[in-house]
Amino acid sequence: MRVGFIGAGHIARALGQGWSRQNLSDPPELTYLDVSADAAAKAAEETGASVAADLAGLVEASDVVIVAVRPQHVAAVLAETAPLLGARALVSVAAGVTLEELRAALPADAHVARVMPNVAASLGLGVFLFVPGTLGGQERATEDLFALAGDVVVLDELHFDSATAVAGCMPGMLAMLVRDFARAAVRRGLDGDVARRLAVAGVYGAAAVIAREGDPDAVITSAATPGGMTAAAITAFEERDIAEAVALAVHAAAERAKELK
Ligand SMILES: NC(=O)c1ccc[n+]([C@@H]2O[C@H](COP(=O)([O-])OP(=O)(O)OC[C@H]3O[C@@H](n4cnc5c(N)ncnc54)[C@H](OP(=O)(O)O)[C@@H]3O)[C@@H](O)[C@H]2O)c1
């Protein structure tokens, strides 16, 4: 599979890193294009990819074209790409740009999908929200492509923004909590580097255990011995209504998707 990225920023690089990991038996061939030649060169260097000279060259070198520019740049990119696309698949990873908007900007028979990745794709641990759109016969191959870098969840577009708020935004939201756990340890006298190391290693191991169990409640039950330290922490969380704060964060992220373009 040949994959061409329009845009070589954070998410395009994360995807490229995921797809160029050592242990993949049949890694895709990657090509980058960016308005910044330096950005494309940097992405290509770290993933063993090629750099396209222009948009026509990028599309020509691709079976799947991934639109990885910021939402406000998508319309301009689609206008330029539309006459070049032919039967190739186009996948947009832009937040807030609907399938209907993508289709309206492309020929009626274009093969278009939306995917929402997250940066954990770089480690092969991504979550991909996948709206197959009009991929038709290319749906399976496209799903398999993303599955090389993580877990693909096929989704109705109706739920896309809410799902994005949980999966796409999770690395940033969780990083904030990890930082705050480290700060809490510093407030109790720990050295900053030690505190950060404990918080990072703690979340890494905890995430692996939660993933293995598949049920957060089961982990809470096993970790929170009645009368113990974790139980005291959970009670403190509940008294401050952390569940409500999380719900508000997810709501804010999902609503923001409507204002992005
Ligand atoms: N970052 C994430 O974790 C994440 C996760 C999921 C989805 N997304 C989505 O992915 C998209 C990109 O996000 P990002 O964080 O990767 O943004 P980013 O780091 O700003 O990367 C976008 C890149 O595209 C370039 N660009 C702009 N117009 C272009 C054009 N016409 N042709 C080629 N390149 C062009 C930009 O150059 P300039 O900077 O010079 O404009 C920039 O280098 C967004 O739509 C976002 O919603 C991001």
The ligand as an ORCA input file, in Angstrom:
! r2SCAN-3c Opt
* xyz 0 1
  N      -2.346     16.632     16.604
  C      -3.169     15.629     16.930
  O      -2.984     14.955     17.940
  C      -4.343     15.300     16.041
  C      -5.111     14.141     16.360
  C      -6.156     13.797     15.508
  C      -6.455     14.567     14.402
  N      -5.728     15.677     14.135
  C      -6.073     16.475     12.937
  O      -4.978     16.424     12.071
  C      -4.887     17.658     11.353
  C      -3.480     18.170     11.475
  O      -3.203     18.408     12.835
  P      -1.694     18.580     13.333
  O      -1.748     18.726     14.800
  O      -0.840     17.527     12.715
  O      -1.365     20.017     12.660
  P       0.043     20.636     12.310
  O       1.105     20.069     13.213
  O      -0.143     22.114     12.233
  O       0.362     20.068     10.845
  C      -0.302     20.496      9.678
  C       0.771     20.746      8.622
  O       0.128     20.951      7.356
  C       0.768     22.036      6.706
  N      -0.089     22.567      5.633
  C      -1.015     23.566      5.693
  N      -1.583     23.742      4.475
  C      -1.015     22.843      3.642
  C      -1.171     22.533      2.268
  N      -2.044     23.203      1.501
  N      -0.430     21.546      1.742
  C       0.482     20.870      2.484
  N       0.681     21.112      3.802
  C      -0.055     22.094      4.381
  C       1.035     22.991      7.832
  O       1.945     23.995      7.474
  P       1.785     25.444      8.244
  O       2.043     25.181      9.687
  O       2.852     26.272      7.597
  O       0.401     25.925      7.974
  C       1.593     22.021      8.899
  O       2.971     21.731      8.689
  C      -5.925     18.608     11.943
  O      -6.996     18.750     11.045
  C      -6.361     17.929     13.224
  O      -7.745     18.137     13.477
  C      -4.667     16.049     14.915
*
